[in-house]
Amino acid sequence: MSRLSAAAPDDLWALAGGGAGDVSVVEHWDGRRWRTVHTPSSLSGAKVLFHDVVAVSAREVWVAGSIPRPGRRQAALLMRRDGGRWSLAGGVPAGAVSFGAVAPDGHGGVWLGASNYAYDDHRILLHFDGRSWTYEKAPRIDNGPAVFDMAKVPGGDQVFAAGGNPSFDEHSSGWIWMRR
């Protein structure tokens, strides 16, 4: 298992798999046992990589990730579970190749961190207010910016994002973003 999020002690969500040649799956703990939760039927047969999960409440769960497409640019993926059904999140702005982090905003929406892998594309911090998506200004760095993790401070509106460029060499740089 790679990521965990809990809405309650008997309502835990986890991401598993996603390694080289492995398939990502969503798992749910109901207080007694783990079980694999089926994702949207439109993903059947597609290899997906899930990167983050957040349980906003007992009824609402978001999963962020990507869909590798051999020979083409990979596609960003965002799913929402509302009640007992998963759906692909609609209206997400184009441009990102991967969604790597998701956090609740405390008002029925979510913050989303993206990776674009384009040197001039800094649209990597997104906010969904329950109706529409907007971009937030991200720190300016070179070499394909990415958001690696996000966290909301409980009891307030403050949210943090950690990111950088994923070049993993001497030209790497990192940053922390904060919104009050």
N, CA and C atoms as an extended XYZ file, in Angstrom:
540
Properties=species:S:1:pos:R:3:atomname:S:1:resname:S:1:resid:I:1 pbc="F F F"
N         0.847       -1.182        0.000 N   MET     1
C         0.000        0.000        0.000 CA  MET     1
C         0.889        1.241        0.000 C   MET     1
N         0.460        2.229       -0.756 N   SER     2
C         1.303        3.405       -0.902 CA  SER     2
C         0.725        4.667       -0.276 C   SER     2
N        -0.597        4.807       -0.209 N   ARG     3
C        -1.214        6.001        0.377 CA  ARG     3
C        -2.433        5.581        1.179 C   ARG     3
N        -2.714        6.333        2.264 N   LEU     4
C        -3.853        6.067        3.133 CA  LEU     4
C        -4.603        7.349        3.430 C   LEU     4
N        -5.917        7.230        3.643 N   SER     5
C        -6.727        8.349        4.107 CA  SER     5
C        -7.905        7.774        4.880 C   SER     5
N        -8.260        8.412        5.985 N   ALA     6
C        -9.334        7.897        6.835 CA  ALA     6
C       -10.420        8.937        7.044 C   ALA     6
N       -11.669        8.503        6.928 N   ALA     7
C       -12.804        9.342        7.291 CA  ALA     7
C       -13.236        9.033        8.718 C   ALA     7
N       -12.932        7.811        9.186 N   ALA     8
C       -13.261        7.360       10.544 CA  ALA     8
C       -12.433        6.104       10.818 C   ALA     8
N       -12.373        5.637       12.082 N   PRO     9
C       -11.580        4.431       12.383 CA  PRO     9
C       -12.031        3.194       11.594 C   PRO     9
N       -13.298        3.157       11.203 N   ASP    10
C       -13.799        2.020       10.429 CA  ASP    10
C       -14.088        2.409        8.977 C   ASP    10
N       -13.410        3.423        8.489 N   ASP    11
C       -13.610        3.891        7.111 CA  ASP    11
C       -12.280        4.414        6.576 C   ASP    11
N       -11.407        3.463        6.202 N   LEU    12
C       -10.055        3.784        5.746 CA  LEU    12
C        -9.936        3.415        4.266 C   LEU    12
N        -9.301        4.299        3.493 N   TRP    13
C        -9.079        4.092        2.062 CA  TRP    13
C        -7.592        4.014        1.795 C   TRP    13
N        -7.200        3.120        0.886 N   ALA    14
C        -5.784        2.930        0.582 CA  ALA    14
C        -5.593        2.697       -0.909 C   ALA    14
N        -4.389        3.054       -1.372 N   LEU    15
C        -3.983        2.763       -2.740 CA  LEU    15
C        -2.917        1.693       -2.677 C   LEU    15
N        -3.006        0.730       -3.558 N   ALA    16
C        -2.032       -0.365       -3.589 CA  ALA    16
C        -1.584       -0.610       -5.020 C   ALA    16
N        -0.411       -1.220       -5.156 N   GLY    17
C         0.116       -1.544       -6.486 CA  GLY    17
C         0.697       -0.327       -7.160 C   GLY    17
N         0.726       -0.381       -8.478 N   GLY    18
C         1.216        0.751       -9.256 CA  GLY    18
C         2.701        0.728       -9.530 C   GLY    18
N         3.386       -0.343       -9.128 N   GLY    19
C         4.814       -0.447       -9.414 CA  GLY    19
C         5.048       -0.834      -10.862 C   GLY    19
N         6.281       -1.099      -11.204 N   ALA    20
C         6.618       -1.480      -12.579 CA  ALA    20
C         5.807       -2.697      -13.007 C   ALA    20
N         4.957       -2.510      -14.005 N   GLY    21
C         4.140       -3.599      -14.519 CA  GLY    21
C         2.964       -3.974      -13.639 C   GLY    21
N         2.784       -3.286      -12.531 N   ASP    22
C         1.718       -3.586      -11.587 CA  ASP    22
C         0.507       -2.701      -11.880 C   ASP    22
N        -0.655       -3.117      -11.441 N   VAL    23
C        -1.883       -2.362      -11.627 CA  VAL    23
C        -2.262       -1.718      -10.295 C   VAL    23
N        -2.618       -0.441      -10.313 N   SER    24
C        -3.067        0.238       -9.104 CA  SER    24
C        -4.489       -0.183       -8.770 C   SER    24
N        -4.742       -0.325       -7.483 N   VAL    25
C        -6.094       -0.646       -7.023 CA  VAL    25
C        -6.432        0.229       -5.819 C   VAL    25
N        -7.731        0.387       -5.585 N   VAL    26
C        -8.241        1.104       -4.428 CA  VAL    26
C        -8.769        0.063       -3.454 C   VAL    26
N        -8.359        0.189       -2.193 N   GLU    27
C        -8.792       -0.735       -1.153 CA  GLU    27
C        -9.563        0.045       -0.086 C   GLU    27
N       -10.526       -0.626        0.576 N   HIS    28
C       -11.308        0.013        1.637 CA  HIS    28
C       -11.336       -0.888        2.871 C   HIS    28
N       -11.109       -0.294        4.051 N   TRP    29
C       -11.193       -0.980        5.336 CA  TRP    29
C       -12.495       -0.561        5.993 C   TRP    29
N       -13.352       -1.528        6.346 N   ASP    30
C       -14.650       -1.219        6.952 CA  ASP    30
C       -14.672       -1.477        8.457 C   ASP    30
N       -13.490       -1.632        9.044 N   GLY    31
C       -13.399       -1.915       10.469 CA  GLY    31
C       -13.193       -3.383       10.767 C   GLY    31
N       -13.450       -4.237        9.773 N   ARG    32
C       -13.290       -5.684        9.947 CA  ARG    32
C       -12.343       -6.296        8.927 C   ARG    32
N       -12.412       -5.800        7.670 N   ARG    33
C       -11.579       -6.388        6.624 CA  ARG    33
C       -11.328       -5.394        5.500 C   ARG    33
N       -10.257       -5.689        4.743 N   TRP    34
C        -9.941       -4.923        3.541 CA  TRP    34
C       -10.666       -5.553        2.357 C   TRP    34
N       -11.107       -4.713        1.424 N   ARG    35
C       -11.649       -5.238        0.184 CA  ARG    35
C       -11.287       -4.298       -0.964 C   ARG    35
N       -11.106       -4.873       -2.135 N   THR    36
C       -10.822       -4.091       -3.332 CA  THR    36
C       -12.115       -3.440       -3.805 C   THR    36
N       -12.028       -2.161       -4.123 N   VAL    37
C       -13.195       -1.410       -4.576 CA  VAL    37
C       -13.069       -1.186       -6.084 C   VAL    37
N       -14.100       -1.545       -6.809 N   HIS    38
C       -14.075       -1.393       -8.264 CA  HIS    38
C       -14.113        0.079       -8.645 C   HIS    38
N       -13.321        0.427       -9.647 N   THR    39
C       -13.241        1.802      -10.143 CA  THR    39
C       -14.176        1.955      -11.344 C   THR    39
N       -14.321        3.156      -11.899 N   PRO    40
C       -15.279        3.361      -12.999 CA  PRO    40
C       -15.071        2.391      -14.152 C   PRO    40
N       -16.179        1.932      -14.719 N   SER    41
C       -16.110        0.965      -15.817 CA  SER    41
C       -15.377        1.537      -17.027 C   SER    41
N       -15.336        2.857      -17.169 N   SER    42
C       -14.626        3.459      -18.297 CA  SER    42
C       -13.119        3.248      -18.201 C   SER    42
N       -12.622        2.794      -17.035 N   LEU    43
C       -11.201        2.515      -16.882 CA  LEU    43
C       -10.871        1.052      -17.138 C   LEU    43
N       -11.878        0.235      -17.394 N   SER    44
C       -11.645       -1.194      -17.612 CA  SER    44
C       -10.633       -1.399      -18.727 C   SER    44
N        -9.631       -2.186      -18.424 N   GLY    45
C        -8.607       -2.500      -19.406 CA  GLY    45
C        -7.480       -1.494      -19.474 C   GLY    45
N        -7.665       -0.304      -18.934 N   ALA    46
C        -6.606        0.712      -18.962 CA  ALA    46
C        -5.688        0.503      -17.761 C   ALA    46
N        -4.395        0.626      -17.991 N   LYS    47
C        -3.464        0.607      -16.869 CA  LYS    47
C        -3.526        1.992      -16.232 C   LYS    47
N        -3.761        2.042      -14.953 N   VAL    48
C        -3.832        3.315      -14.243 CA  VAL    48
C        -2.813        3.313      -13.113 C   VAL    48
N        -2.315        4.488      -12.802 N   LEU    49
C        -1.414        4.668      -11.667 CA  LEU    49
C        -2.087        5.647      -10.714 C   LEU    49
N        -2.455        5.167       -9.533 N   PHE    50
C        -3.059        6.033       -8.529 CA  PHE    50
C        -1.950        6.581       -7.648 C   PHE    50
N        -1.952        7.908       -7.427 N   HIS    51
C        -0.891        8.559       -6.674 CA  HIS    51
C        -1.323        9.070       -5.303 C   HIS    51
N        -2.600        9.441       -5.144 N   ASP    52
C        -3.041        9.981       -3.859 CA  ASP    52
C        -4.524        9.708       -3.675 C   ASP    52
N        -4.933        9.623       -2.417 N   VAL    53
C        -6.329        9.407       -2.060 CA  VAL    53
C        -6.665       10.297       -0.875 C   VAL    53
N        -7.884       10.852       -0.855 N   VAL    54
C        -8.335       11.617        0.295 CA  VAL    54
C        -9.805       11.284        0.548 C   VAL    54
N       -10.090       10.873        1.803 N   ALA    55
C       -11.459       10.635        2.242 CA  ALA    55
C       -11.952       11.935        2.870 C   ALA    55
N       -12.793       12.646        2.159 N   VAL    56
C       -13.328       13.919        2.645 CA  VAL    56
C       -14.363       13.659        3.733 C   VAL    56
N       -15.168       12.617        3.545 N   SER    57
C       -16.198       12.222        4.506 CA  SER    57
C       -16.491       10.743        4.286 C   SER    57
N       -17.460       10.208        5.030 N   ALA    58
C       -17.831        8.807        4.855 CA  ALA    58
C       -18.419        8.553        3.469 C   ALA    58
N       -18.940        9.576        2.824 N   ARG    59
C       -19.566        9.420        1.508 CA  ARG    59
C       -18.718        9.917        0.345 C   ARG    59
N       -17.671       10.689        0.612 N   GLU    60
C       -16.925       11.316       -0.481 CA  GLU    60
C       -15.424       10.999       -0.401 C   GLU    60
N       -14.903       10.397       -1.479 N   VAL    61
C       -13.498       10.033       -1.587 CA  VAL    61
C       -13.005       10.456       -2.963 C   VAL    61
N       -11.780       11.019       -3.013 N   TRP    62
C       -11.155       11.418       -4.277 CA  TRP    62
C        -9.858       10.632       -4.458 C   TRP    62
N        -9.576       10.237       -5.702 N   VAL    63
C        -8.328        9.554       -6.051 CA  VAL    63
C        -7.712       10.281       -7.237 C   VAL    63
N        -6.423       10.626       -7.103 N   ALA    64
C        -5.687       11.325       -8.163 CA  ALA    64
C        -4.633       10.390       -8.739 C   ALA    64
N        -4.364       10.518      -10.039 N   GLY    65
C        -3.356        9.672      -10.654 CA  GLY    65
C        -3.125       10.003      -12.111 C   GLY    65
N        -2.766        8.956      -12.862 N   SER    66
C        -2.489        9.133      -14.287 CA  SER    66
C        -2.762        7.836      -15.034 C   SER    66
N        -2.900        7.977      -16.345 N   ILE    67
C        -3.079        6.832      -17.233 CA  ILE    67
C        -1.931        6.847      -18.238 C   ILE    67
N        -0.957        5.934      -18.091 N   PRO    68
C         0.129        5.855      -19.077 CA  PRO    68
C        -0.434        5.412      -20.427 C   PRO    68
N         0.031        6.047      -21.470 N   ARG    69
C        -0.405        5.686      -22.827 CA  ARG    69
C         0.846        5.512      -23.676 C   ARG    69
N         1.302        4.263      -23.859 N   PRO    70
C         2.543        4.016      -24.600 CA  PRO    70
C         2.541        4.707      -25.965 C   PRO    70
N         3.639        5.402      -26.238 N   GLY    71
C         3.781        6.095      -27.502 CA  GLY    71
C         3.100        7.445      -27.556 C   GLY    71
N         2.370        7.805      -26.499 N   ARG    72
C         1.695        9.111      -26.434 CA  ARG    72
C         1.901        9.704      -25.040 C   ARG    72
N         1.576       10.964      -24.895 N   ARG    73
C         1.667       11.629      -23.599 CA  ARG    73
C         0.644       11.017      -22.642 C   ARG    73
N         1.074       10.717      -21.423 N   GLN    74
C         0.137       10.144      -20.458 CA  GLN    74
C        -0.948       11.154      -20.114 C   GLN    74
N        -2.046       10.689      -19.554 N   ALA    75
C        -3.184       11.542      -19.233 CA  ALA    75
C        -3.392       11.595      -17.722 C   ALA    75
N        -3.747       12.770      -17.212 N   ALA    76
C        -4.071       12.926      -15.795 CA  ALA    76
C        -5.419       12.273      -15.506 C   ALA    76
N        -5.580       11.787      -14.280 N   LEU    77
C        -6.794       11.083      -13.884 CA  LEU    77
C        -7.252       11.583      -12.522 C   LEU    77
N        -8.541       11.890      -12.398 N   LEU    78
C        -9.130       12.255      -11.113 CA  LEU    78
C       -10.491       11.585      -11.015 C   LEU    78
N       -10.668       10.812       -9.927 N   MET    79
C       -11.927       10.117       -9.693 CA  MET    79
C       -12.540       10.585       -8.383 C   MET    79
N       -13.867       10.552       -8.337 N   ARG    80
C       -14.593       10.933       -7.124 CA  ARG    80
C       -15.622        9.854       -6.810 C   ARG    80
N       -15.661        9.464       -5.547 N   ARG    81
C       -16.679        8.524       -5.085 CA  ARG    81
C       -17.660        9.323       -4.237 C   ARG    81
N       -18.897        9.350       -4.676 N   ASP    82
C       -19.947       10.090       -3.980 CA  ASP    82
C       -21.025        9.090       -3.602 C   ASP    82
N       -21.031        8.692       -2.338 N   GLY    83
C       -21.926        7.623       -1.927 CA  GLY    83
C       -21.304        6.292       -2.272 C   GLY    83
N       -21.962        5.513       -3.105 N   GLY    84
C       -21.450        4.198       -3.439 CA  GLY    84
C       -20.908        4.067       -4.841 C   GLY    84
N       -20.779        5.181       -5.596 N   ARG    85
C       -20.348        5.084       -6.987 CA  ARG    85
C       -19.155        5.971       -7.275 C   ARG    85
N       -18.226        5.441       -8.106 N   TRP    86
C       -17.101        6.220       -8.605 CA  TRP    86
C       -17.507        6.893       -9.905 C   TRP    86
N       -16.955        8.066      -10.155 N   SER    87
C       -17.100        8.717      -11.458 CA  SER    87
C       -15.800        9.453      -11.756 C   SER    87
N       -15.538        9.648      -13.039 N   LEU    88
C       -14.404       10.464      -13.434 CA  LEU    88
C       -14.797       11.911      -13.230 C   LEU    88
N       -13.920       12.692      -12.608 N   ALA    89
C       -14.221       14.099      -12.349 CA  ALA    89
C       -14.292       14.856      -13.666 C   ALA    89
N       -15.334       15.583      -13.854 N   GLY    90
C       -15.519       16.343      -15.084 CA  GLY    90
C       -15.049       17.779      -14.936 C   GLY    90
N       -14.810       18.409      -16.063 N   GLY    91
C       -14.470       19.820      -16.084 CA  GLY    91
C       -13.064       20.158      -15.632 C   GLY    91
N       -12.227       19.135      -15.405 N   VAL    92
C       -10.852       19.392      -14.970 CA  VAL    92
C       -10.094       20.041      -16.134 C   VAL    92
N        -9.432       21.174      -15.898 N   PRO    93
C        -8.703       21.837      -16.983 CA  PRO    93
C        -7.662       20.930      -17.625 C   PRO    93
N        -7.524       21.061      -18.926 N   ALA    94
C        -6.559       20.254      -19.681 CA  ALA    94
C        -5.139       20.746      -19.424 C   ALA    94
N        -4.176       19.913      -19.765 N   GLY    95
C        -2.779       20.321      -19.691 CA  GLY    95
C        -1.925       19.448      -18.806 C   GLY    95
N        -2.471       18.965      -17.700 N   ALA    96
C        -1.679       18.148      -16.786 CA  ALA    96
C        -1.521       16.740      -17.340 C   ALA    96
N        -0.384       16.128      -17.086 N   VAL    97
C        -0.170       14.736      -17.480 CA  VAL    97
C        -0.343       13.788      -16.307 C   VAL    97
N        -0.379       14.346      -15.085 N   SER    98
C        -0.565       13.521      -13.904 CA  SER    98
C        -1.065       14.387      -12.760 C   SER    98
N        -1.981       13.836      -11.971 N   PHE    99
C        -2.386       14.476      -10.730 CA  PHE    99
C        -1.742       13.679       -9.610 C   PHE    99
N        -0.894       14.339       -8.810 N   GLY   100
C        -0.117       13.629       -7.806 CA  GLY   100
C        -0.549       13.829       -6.380 C   GLY   100
N        -1.403       14.834       -6.119 N   ALA   101
C        -1.802       15.117       -4.745 CA  ALA   101
C        -3.203       15.703       -4.735 C   ALA   101
N        -3.983       15.341       -3.716 N   VAL   102
C        -5.329       15.882       -3.563 CA  VAL   102
C        -5.582       16.088       -2.075 C   VAL   102
N        -6.247       17.198       -1.736 N   ALA   103
C        -6.550       17.523       -0.340 CA  ALA   103
C        -7.905       18.216       -0.276 C   ALA   103
N        -8.691       17.967        0.781 N   PRO   104
C        -9.987       18.643        0.903 CA  PRO   104
C        -9.783       20.122        1.204 C   PRO   104
N       -10.756       20.953        0.808 N   ASP   105
C       -10.657       22.377        1.151 CA  ASP   105
C       -11.504       22.733        2.368 C   ASP   105
N       -12.290       21.788        2.883 N   GLY   106
C       -13.111       22.030        4.069 CA  GLY   106
C       -14.452       22.672        3.770 C   GLY   106
N       -14.741       22.933        2.498 N   HIS   107
C       -15.986       23.592        2.111 CA  HIS   107
C       -16.704       22.844        0.994 C   HIS   107
N       -16.420       21.553        0.846 N   GLY   108
C       -17.059       20.759       -0.188 CA  GLY   108
C       -16.276       20.659       -1.480 C   GLY   108
N       -15.102       21.228       -1.518 N   GLY   109
C       -14.253       21.159       -2.698 CA  GLY   109
C       -12.934       20.492       -2.381 C   GLY   109
N       -12.024       20.516       -3.355 N   VAL   110
C       -10.709       19.919       -3.153 CA  VAL   110
C        -9.629       20.772       -3.801 C   VAL   110
N        -8.413       20.622       -3.286 N   TRP   111
C        -7.197       21.148       -3.897 CA  TRP   111
C        -6.540       20.005       -4.640 C   TRP   111
N        -5.936       20.314       -5.769 N   LEU   112
C        -5.339       19.288       -6.600 CA  LEU   112
C        -3.967       19.747       -7.065 C   LEU   112
N        -2.983       18.876       -6.929 N   GLY   113
C        -1.630       19.159       -7.388 CA  GLY   113
C        -1.322       18.352       -8.630 C   GLY   113
N        -0.771       19.018       -9.636 N   ALA   114
C        -0.536       18.381      -10.932 CA  ALA   114
C         0.941       18.372      -11.297 C   ALA   114
N         1.250       17.586      -12.314 N   SER   115
C         2.548       17.590      -12.980 CA  SER   115
C         2.277       17.814      -14.455 C   SER   115
N         3.025       18.726      -15.043 N   ASN   116
C         2.796       19.024      -16.456 CA  ASN   116
C         3.919       18.576      -17.357 C   ASN   116
N         5.134       18.481      -16.838 N   TYR   117
C         6.304       18.102      -17.612 CA  TYR   117
C         6.499       18.962      -18.851 C   TYR   117
N         6.043       20.193      -18.774 N   ALA   118
C         6.301       21.164      -19.839 CA  ALA   118
C         7.030       22.334      -19.183 C   ALA   118
N         8.152       22.733      -19.747 N   TYR   119
C         9.000       23.741      -19.109 CA  TYR   119
C         8.289       25.058      -18.868 C   TYR   119
N         7.325       25.408      -19.702 N   ASP   120
C         6.688       26.715      -19.565 CA  ASP   120
C         5.282       26.640      -18.970 C   ASP   120
N         4.854       25.486      -18.510 N   ASP   121
C         3.490       25.327      -18.015 CA  ASP   121
C         3.506       25.215      -16.495 C   ASP   121
N         3.097       26.262      -15.832 N   HIS   122
C         3.109       26.301      -14.369 CA  HIS   122
C         1.708       26.198      -13.781 C   HIS   122
N         0.764       25.666      -14.549 N   ARG   123
C        -0.610       25.493      -14.056 CA  ARG   123
C        -0.686       24.159      -13.313 C   ARG   123
N        -0.186       24.136      -12.102 N   ILE   124
C        -0.078       22.875      -11.375 CA  ILE   124
C        -0.835       22.859      -10.053 C   ILE   124
N        -1.374       23.992       -9.621 N   LEU   125
C        -2.181       24.065       -8.398 CA  LEU   125
C        -3.605       24.425       -8.798 C   LEU   125
N        -4.523       23.497       -8.555 N   LEU   126
C        -5.902       23.697       -8.962 CA  LEU   126
C        -6.822       23.619       -7.754 C   LEU   126
N        -7.937       24.329       -7.825 N   HIS   127
C        -8.943       24.283       -6.767 CA  HIS   127
C       -10.312       24.055       -7.383 C   HIS   127
N       -11.061       23.125       -6.788 N   PHE   128
C       -12.436       22.858       -7.186 CA  PHE   128
C       -13.324       23.279       -6.035 C   PHE   128
N       -14.228       24.230       -6.270 N   ASP   129
C       -15.083       24.757       -5.206 CA  ASP   129
C       -16.426       24.041       -5.105 C   ASP   129
N       -16.574       22.940       -5.827 N   GLY   130
C       -17.838       22.214       -5.850 CA  GLY   130
C       -18.602       22.465       -7.140 C   GLY   130
N       -18.207       23.522       -7.880 N   ARG   131
C       -18.871       23.865       -9.137 CA  ARG   131
C       -17.904       23.996      -10.302 C   ARG   131
N       -16.744       24.626      -10.061 N   SER   132
C       -15.807       24.860      -11.164 CA  SER   132
C       -14.363       24.828      -10.667 C   SER   132
N       -13.446       24.661      -11.634 N   TRP   133
C       -12.015       24.595      -11.357 CA  TRP   133
C       -11.363       25.933      -11.637 C   TRP   133
N       -10.390       26.296      -10.792 N   THR   134
C        -9.566       27.486      -11.027 CA  THR   134
C        -8.111       27.121      -10.744 C   THR   134
N        -7.206       27.888      -11.337 N   TYR   135
C        -5.772       27.718      -11.081 CA  TYR   135
C        -5.334       28.700      -10.019 C   TYR   135
N        -4.359       28.297       -9.225 N   GLU   136
C        -3.697       29.167       -8.272 CA  GLU   136
C        -2.273       29.405       -8.773 C   GLU   136
N        -1.734       30.552       -8.464 N   LYS   137
C        -0.374       30.860       -8.898 CA  LYS   137
C         0.621       29.973       -8.151 C   LYS   137
N         1.451       29.295       -8.932 N   ALA   138
C         2.459       28.391       -8.368 CA  ALA   138
C         3.821       29.065       -8.373 C   ALA   138
N         4.719       28.622       -7.515 N   PRO   139
C         6.088       29.147       -7.543 CA  PRO   139
C         6.720       28.907       -8.918 C   PRO   139
N         7.552       29.833       -9.342 N   ARG   140
C         8.221       29.722      -10.643 CA  ARG   140
C         9.535       28.978      -10.491 C   ARG   140
N         9.616       27.837      -11.154 N   ILE   141
C        10.865       27.083      -11.209 CA  ILE   141
C        11.042       26.613      -12.643 C   ILE   141
N        12.195       26.094      -12.931 N   ASP   142
C        12.469       25.567      -14.267 CA  ASP   142
C        12.243       24.057      -14.290 C   ASP   142
N        12.282       23.524      -15.483 N   ASN   143
C        12.332       22.072      -15.708 CA  ASN   143
C        11.104       21.301      -15.243 C   ASN   143
N         9.951       21.619      -15.773 N   GLY   144
C         8.770       20.801      -15.553 CA  GLY   144
C         8.309       20.736      -14.123 C   GLY   144
N         7.573       21.718      -13.650 N   PRO   145
C         7.139       21.750      -12.258 CA  PRO   145
C         6.146       20.640      -11.927 C   PRO   145
N         6.143       20.220      -10.668 N   ALA   146
C         5.233       19.184      -10.194 CA  ALA   146
C         4.893       19.420       -8.730 C   ALA   146
N         3.695       19.021       -8.330 N   VAL   147
C         3.277       19.030       -6.928 CA  VAL   147
C         3.367       17.599       -6.432 C   VAL   147
N         4.096       17.403       -5.324 N   PHE   148
C         4.312       16.066       -4.780 CA  PHE   148
C         3.352       15.709       -3.653 C   PHE   148
N         2.913       16.703       -2.874 N   ASP   149
C         2.019       16.430       -1.758 CA  ASP   149
C         1.281       17.696       -1.369 C   ASP   149
N         0.123       17.532       -0.738 N   MET   150
C        -0.680       18.655       -0.264 CA  MET   150
C        -1.262       18.298        1.101 C   MET   150
N        -1.509       19.326        1.922 N   ALA   151
C        -2.115       19.110        3.231 CA  ALA   151
C        -2.934       20.329        3.617 C   ALA   151
N        -4.132       20.074        4.158 N   LYS   152
C        -4.978       21.142        4.675 CA  LYS   152
C        -4.861       21.149        6.193 C   LYS   152
N        -4.747       22.340        6.771 N   VAL   153
C        -4.689       22.470        8.224 CA  VAL   153
C        -6.114       22.320        8.763 C   VAL   153
N        -6.354       21.372        9.681 N   PRO   154
C        -7.705       21.178       10.220 CA  PRO   154
C        -8.233       22.441       10.903 C   PRO   154
N        -9.528       22.679       10.745 N   GLY   155
C       -10.187       23.787       11.419 CA  GLY   155
C        -9.985       25.140       10.773 C   GLY   155
N        -9.394       25.199        9.608 N   GLY   156
C        -9.178       26.479        8.934 CA  GLY   156
C        -9.148       26.299        7.434 C   GLY   156
N        -8.736       27.352        6.746 N   ASP   157
C        -8.687       27.325        5.285 CA  ASP   157
C        -7.275       27.192        4.746 C   ASP   157
N        -6.296       27.096        5.607 N   GLN   158
C        -4.910       27.074        5.164 CA  GLN   158
C        -4.558       25.725        4.531 C   GLN   158
N        -3.886       25.789        3.372 N   VAL   159
C        -3.451       24.584        2.679 CA  VAL   159
C        -2.003       24.767        2.244 C   VAL   159
N        -1.250       23.674        2.296 N   PHE   160
C         0.153       23.689        1.897 CA  PHE   160
C         0.348       22.719        0.738 C   PHE   160
N         1.306       23.029       -0.130 N   ALA   161
C         1.713       22.121       -1.199 CA  ALA   161
C         3.233       22.078       -1.222 C   ALA   161
N         3.774       20.894       -1.456 N   ALA   162
C         5.216       20.726       -1.622 CA  ALA   162
C         5.457       20.269       -3.050 C   ALA   162
N         6.431       20.889       -3.692 N   GLY   163
C         6.688       20.527       -5.080 CA  GLY   163
C         8.094       20.859       -5.496 C   GLY   163
N         8.320       20.781       -6.777 N   GLY   164
C         9.625       21.063       -7.345 CA  GLY   164
C         9.667       20.589       -8.777 C   GLY   164
N        10.861       20.332       -9.250 N   ASN   165
C        10.995       19.729      -10.571 CA  ASN   165
C        11.570       18.332      -10.384 C   ASN   165
N        10.960       17.348      -11.026 N   PRO   166
C        11.355       15.960      -10.791 CA  PRO   166
C        12.519       15.479      -11.654 C   PRO   166
N        13.521       16.332      -11.852 N   SER   167
C        14.631       15.913      -12.702 CA  SER   167
C        15.632       15.027      -11.958 C   SER   167
N        15.607       15.049      -10.637 N   PHE   168
C        16.447       14.191       -9.813 CA  PHE   168
C        17.939       14.292      -10.157 C   PHE   168
N        18.394       15.477      -10.447 N   ASP   169
C        19.819       15.682      -10.703 CA  ASP   169
C        20.259       16.969      -10.009 C   ASP   169
N        21.437       17.452      -10.343 N   GLU   170
C        21.966       18.641       -9.667 CA  GLU   170
C        21.166       19.901       -9.969 C   GLU   170
N        20.247       19.843      -10.923 N   HIS   171
C        19.436       21.013      -11.265 CA  HIS   171
C        18.053       20.975      -10.626 C   HIS   171
N        17.817       20.014       -9.747 N   SER   172
C        16.527       19.924       -9.070 CA  SER   172
C        16.353       21.093       -8.115 C   SER   172
N        15.123       21.484       -7.927 N   SER   173
C        14.804       22.512       -6.939 CA  SER   173
C        13.450       22.181       -6.338 C   SER   173
N        13.211       22.660       -5.133 N   GLY   174
C        11.967       22.382       -4.439 CA  GLY   174
C        11.356       23.650       -3.890 C   GLY   174
N        10.094       23.566       -3.502 N   TRP   175
C         9.392       24.715       -2.945 CA  TRP   175
C         8.241       24.243       -2.061 C   TRP   175
N         7.785       25.128       -1.204 N   ILE   176
C         6.585       24.908       -0.415 CA  ILE   176
C         5.682       26.099       -0.662 C   ILE   176
N         4.428       25.830       -1.002 N   TRP   177
C         3.421       26.851       -1.291 CA  TRP   177
C         2.396       26.842       -0.179 C   TRP   177
N         1.871       28.017        0.158 N   MET   178
C         0.877       28.099        1.218 CA  MET   178
C        -0.245       29.034        0.772 C   MET   178
N        -1.486       28.660        1.083 N   ARG   179
C        -2.632       29.520        0.831 CA  ARG   179
C        -3.392       29.643        2.122 C   ARG   179
N        -3.665       30.868        2.505 N   ARG   180
C        -4.436       31.114        3.747 CA  ARG   180
C        -5.897       31.255        3.443 C   ARG   180
